[in-house]
Amino acid sequence: MDTKKIIIIAAAIIVTAILVAGVILIIKNQIEATRKNTLSLAKDYMDKGEYQRALDLLDKLLIENSDDEDAKSLRDRIIENKSRTEEKEKQNQLDQQEKLSKSLTELGDSLEESKKKIDGSTARYQPVPPAQEKPEDLKKLSEKEKEKKLKVRSLLNDGIALMQARGYPEARKKFDEALALEPASGEAYARLGESYYLENSQDPGNIQKALANSNRAVEKDANLWIPHNTLGQIYKDAKNYDNAIREFKEASRLNPEDYMILYELGVAQYNARKYTDAIQSFESSIHLNPKFENSYYRLGKSLDKIGEKDKAYKSFNSAISVKPDFDLAYYEIGNLLSNKDDLKGAAEAYKKAMESNPEQSAYIIQLAAVLFKQDKYREAEDYFQKALQIKPDIAELNYNLAVVKLKLNKPEEAFTYAARAVQLKGASAPYLFTLGEASEKLGNIDGAVGAYQESIKADRAYIKPLINLGVIYNKREAYDEARKYLIEAYKIDPNSLEVNNNLGNTYLHLQLYQDSITHYGKAVSLSPNDAEIRYSLAIAYIKNEQYPQAKENLTRLIKLSPTYWDAYYQQGLVLIKEGNEKDGKAVLKTLLEKNPGYSKRAEIEDVLSR
């Protein structure tokens, strides 16, 4: 072959090789640039708390190169941050759950109405049944006296029958006729008192007449139990429990076979907080009538009050065995199981209560609260919304739903319900705080700031808005403003991890390094295994030229998190600053050996080349 041609071919091959190498280099540079951009974006997502998006980006890098140490290191940091954030959210959730459990306070009226239906004042809807004169008593009387006695008895029985039909005025006419024939008739006065009470136990006039006639009955005949029972009811309604107990005890002494008197006595004792006495009364009532579900229910309530939770649980179940649709008993079982952290069992009990009485919003709310505790936010959302359909104007319900909506990342809906809660109740610190959280999620930072500030005005001791404002102003680089709010938060809770960490950040930016060290140090003592906070503490020590303390924390950090590459980097630089160039460079070399693709490789190589 011609030498000239060979030279041309060789030159062409060399040019082609150079071009290919150039293309490969360009591709490599593009790949590296993409990699760095991905790492930067992942870190940005981490800083904004969007941990899953950050991890998804890093997963793609690690699929392409499982040995990418920067990606692995950043992934580990994100996982640590994610874990720490989730722990904080868990605590917040517990705080929110405490508020959720208070929802029933605004719904107490409807629940109390259910309870009243099983109380003695309404349990005995009918008066005491009619009686007959004893033949042996009649034998002692003359014909005229006998005739009068029978006539009085007939009038009394007619009046009782009219009372049973709720014809109270007509019944009283009969009792008055009986008194006209026999002015000393204690029973006629007792029946008059009973009729006035049963006709309207809320009317002051009726109560006065019931009291007067019942007391007159006791004066006329000390052996009558009916007036004592009526007096007991009146005193119980007036919350004069000592007198109620006295009257019911006397009624029971005179009529020991009546389970309802013992039940009424137990209710009065329970209301007087004499729970041990109440237990005895309810047990006696059950002994006389094992099929009366209310006594089992009240017995369970009394046992619960003295801490006998297992016995209370058994008693509530006994009430259900007698009355399978006893909603209040299911509700109390739900409360017992919830307090034992048997959330699944509690949810089942609340569902049973709700099925038995679907219009009782209190049951729905407690069910939603238990589901919230189990992180079942979508189900909790459904039940809170059901409760709102029944009680749309309850502020607490709207607030609870706003909290759930935030958990489900539905800030627009959360904002709507939080705003409604504020509208209904006004200046409530938690409601305004939640409104601020929703605003912040929606990107309306100024709106969030306004809501947080109003929350603080509503309750100066409420720490959450102070922390959030501190974080917002730190991000805005308005560090003096951030410090103002965080110092207020610190006064409220000097042992708050979040407060101390954010104060450390603020003081670091303000170059007040000793103050930064103080608060980072406290944060580290509260969470010793938090790598990010320990690293921040080390940086504060470096800035304050306290190199031994910085080294100590960096050494601990490396043991805690062996892939926290920035800790190696800072450790090497600190050693060099101290004059220990040999050990410092050794640490930096180790870093490059363990992570050849470390983002600050160029800087390290420059240091090593000196």
Summary of the structure (lengths in Angstrom):
residues: 610
radius of gyration: 39.5
end to end distance: 53.8
largest distance: 163.7
contacts: 2040
relative contact order: 0.05
helix: 80%
strand: 0%
